[in-house]
């Protein structure tokens, strides 16, 4: 990829990772290791394999450990009281061009990343169509922890991030990986500052809003949010159970072998 046209990447990695204790007692969540390699190093390897070198990370808990890794490091000093939207806007000074936003506790294949890079949408969100088997391996009941995601006939997301009542409410699962064009970034900034004026994002304070709340706000205010459908080939390590699961290691081995 031409580095002059490659998007920047911002990884959201400020949270305490309390559900991963004791593994996060001495390190941020993204530096928890599986089979000798941290989640962050695994994600960076995939990003760099596709020519993405302009990478920033938003730090918070144990954030000093993210310095000296060849990354731009931003800081969320209020990480203990805030969620993803607030964390993202701790890097607002860099939200001025095409940007990939990724969670710090996920790893995804280069195939999935290329699918996102190939999207021409102003706002593109990766969704897993084969989410159900993965959720069953992690939770038993696939509705546990899953969120709604509904699409229209053009592949645009109409609903995201709500509590589902049945599997029919879920046409794919959000994985925490998305891309905004320069225009999409401007839409994001405009909606954030309008929400700052109103004091809330879909009933939550800006400090407590999730990225899915922000995406739904974009949808509700007329922005086109296109799905980038993939079939597996990613992993989330959210808690100690995820860390121990066979499916976690198998998926990471498959991604690393690409």
C-alpha positions in Angstrom: 0.0 0.0 0.0 1.2 3.5 -0.8 2.2 4.9 2.5 1.1 8.4 1.4 -2.4 7.2 1.0 -2.5 4.6 3.8 -4.9 5.5 6.6 -3.6 6.0 10.1 -4.6 3.5 12.8 -5.7 4.4 16.4 -5.9 1.5 18.9 -8.1 2.0 21.9 -6.3 0.5 24.9 -6.9 2.6 27.9 -9.2 0.4 30.0 -8.1 -1.5 33.2 -9.1 -5.0 31.9 -10.6 -5.9 35.3 -12.2 -9.0 33.8 -8.8 -10.3 32.9 -7.3 -10.2 36.4 -4.9 -11.4 37.6 -3.3 -11.2 34.1 -3.8 -7.4 34.1 -2.5 -6.8 37.6 0.8 -5.6 36.2 0.1 -4.6 32.6 -2.6 -3.1 30.3 -5.0 -5.5 28.7 -3.5 -5.3 25.3 -0.2 -6.6 26.6 -1.6 -9.8 28.0 0.1 -12.7 26.3 -1.3 -15.8 24.6 1.3 -18.4 23.7 4.2 -16.0 24.3 2.9 -13.0 22.2 0.8 -10.1 23.4 -2.5 -9.1 21.8 -1.0 -5.8 20.8 2.1 -7.4 19.1 -0.2 -9.8 17.2 -2.4 -6.9 16.1 0.6 -4.8 15.1 2.0 -7.6 13.0 -1.2 -7.8 11.0 -1.4 -4.1 10.5 2.2 -3.8 9.4 1.8 -6.7 7.0 -0.7 -4.5 5.1 1.7 -1.5 5.0 0.1 0.4 7.9 2.9 2.1 9.9 1.2 5.3 11.1 -0.2 3.7 14.3 -1.2 5.4 17.5 -2.4 3.9 20.8 -4.5 5.5 23.4 -3.2 4.5 26.8 -4.6 4.7 30.3 -4.1 2.0 32.8 -0.4 1.1 33.1 0.0 3.3 30.0 3.8 3.8 30.5 4.3 0.3 29.2 3.1 1.3 25.8 5.9 3.8 25.2 9.0 2.9 23.3 7.2 0.6 20.8 7.3 2.8 17.7 3.8 4.0 18.3 2.2 7.4 18.8 0.9 7.3 22.4 -2.0 9.4 23.5 -3.3 9.4 27.1 -6.7 9.1 28.7 -6.0 10.2 32.3 -9.6 9.4 33.2 -9.6 5.8 32.0 -11.1 4.5 35.2 -14.3 6.5 34.8 -14.7 6.6 31.0 -15.5 4.3 28.1 -14.5 4.0 24.4 -15.9 7.2 22.9 -14.2 9.4 25.5 -11.0 7.4 25.0 -11.1 7.9 21.2 -11.5 11.7 21.6 -8.4 11.9 23.7 -6.7 11.6 20.3 -8.9 14.2 18.7 -5.9 16.3 17.5 -5.1 13.5 15.1 -8.7 12.9 13.9 -8.1 14.9 10.7 -7.7 12.2 8.0 -8.7 8.6 7.1 -8.5 6.5 10.2 -8.8 2.9 11.2 -10.1 2.5 14.8 -9.5 -0.8 16.5 -10.0 -2.1 20.0 -6.9 -3.2 21.9 -8.2 -6.6 23.0 -8.8 -8.0 19.5 -6.7 -9.7 16.9 -7.9 -10.2 13.3 -6.6 -11.7 10.1 -4.9 -9.8 7.3 -7.8 -11.1 5.1 -10.3 -9.2 7.3 -8.1 -6.1 7.4 -7.9 -6.1 3.6 -11.6 -6.3 3.4 -11.9 -3.2 5.5 -9.1 -1.4 3.6 -10.9 -2.2 0.3 -14.2 -0.5 1.5 -14.9 2.8 -0.2 -17.5 3.8 2.4 -17.0 6.9 4.5 -17.9 4.8 7.6 -17.1 1.1 7.4 -17.6 -1.4 10.2 -16.4 -5.0 10.2 -19.1 -7.5 11.2 -18.7 -11.2 11.6 -21.5 -13.2 9.9 -20.3 -16.4 11.5 -20.4 -15.0 15.0 -22.8 -17.6 16.5 -20.5 -20.6 16.7 -17.8 -18.4 18.3 -20.2 -17.0 20.8 -21.4 -20.6 21.7 -17.8 -21.6 22.3 -17.3 -18.6 24.6 -20.6 -18.3 26.4 -22.8 -21.4 25.9 -25.8 -19.3 25.2 -25.0 -17.2 22.1 -27.3 -14.4 23.3 -25.1 -13.9 26.4 -23.0 -10.8 25.7 -24.1 -10.5 22.0 -25.6 -7.3 20.7 -28.1 -6.5 18.0 -26.9 -5.7 14.5 -29.4 -5.2 11.7 -28.8 -4.4 8.1 -30.9 -2.9 5.3 -31.0 -4.3 1.8 -27.9 -2.2 0.8 -25.6 -3.7 3.5 -25.9 -0.6 5.7 -26.2 -1.0 9.5 -29.5 0.3 10.8 -29.2 -0.9 14.4 -26.2 -1.8 16.5 -25.4 -2.4 20.2 -28.8 -3.1 21.7 -29.8 -6.2 23.8 -31.1 -8.9 21.5 -34.3 -10.8 22.3 -33.5 -13.5 19.7 -30.9 -14.6 17.1 -33.0 -12.9 14.5 -31.9 -9.6 15.9 -28.3 -10.3 15.0 -27.3 -10.4 11.3 -23.6 -10.2 12.3 -21.5 -9.3 15.3 -19.5 -6.1 15.7 -15.9 -6.9 16.4 -14.4 -3.5 17.3 -12.7 -2.7 14.0 -13.8 0.1 11.7 -12.6 2.7 9.2 -13.6 6.4 8.7 -12.6 8.3 5.6 -11.6 12.0 6.0 -15.3 12.9 5.5 -16.4 10.1 7.9 -14.0 11.5 10.5 -15.5 14.9 10.1 -19.0 13.4 10.6 -17.8 11.7 13.7 -16.3 14.9 15.1 -19.4 16.9 14.3 -21.7 14.4 16.1 -19.4 14.2 19.1 -19.4 17.9 19.6 -23.1 18.2 19.1 -23.5 15.5 21.8 -21.2 17.5 24.0 -23.5 20.4 23.7 -26.6 18.3 24.5 -24.7 16.4 27.3 -25.5 12.9 26.1 -25.2 10.2 23.5 -28.3 8.0 23.3 -29.1 8.6 27.0 -25.5 8.1 28.3 -23.0 10.8 29.3 -20.2 11.2 26.8 -17.8 9.7 29.4 -19.9 6.5 29.6 -20.8 6.0 25.9 -19.7 3.0 24.0 -18.5 3.1 20.4 -21.7 1.3 19.4 -23.7 4.2 20.9 -21.6 6.6 18.8 -22.2 4.5 15.7 -26.0 4.3 16.3 -26.0 8.1 16.8 -24.3 8.5 13.4 -26.9 6.3 11.9 -29.8 8.1 13.6 -28.6 11.4 12.4 -28.4 10.4 8.7 -24.9 9.0 8.2 -24.4 6.0 6.1 -22.6 3.2 8.1 -21.7 0.3 5.8 -21.0 -3.2 7.0 -17.9 -5.0 6.0 -18.9 -8.7 6.4 -16.3 -11.3 7.3 -16.5 -14.9 8.3 -14.6 -15.5 11.5 -10.8 -15.1 11.5 -10.7 -12.9 14.6 -10.5 -13.2 18.3 -11.4 -11.2 21.4 -9.8 -11.7 24.7 -12.1 -10.0 27.2 -11.8 -12.1 30.3 -9.8 -14.9 31.9 -12.1 -17.5 30.4 -11.4 -16.3 26.8 -7.7 -16.5 27.6 -8.0 -20.2 28.5 -10.3 -21.3 25.7 -9.0 -23.7 23.0 -10.8 -21.6 20.3 -8.8 -18.6 21.3 -5.5 -20.3 20.7 -6.7 -22.0 17.6 -7.9 -18.8 16.0 -4.7 -17.0 17.0 -2.5 -19.8 15.5 -4.5 -19.5 12.2 -4.1 -15.8 12.1 -0.4 -16.0 12.9 0.2 -18.6 10.1 -1.3 -16.4 7.4 
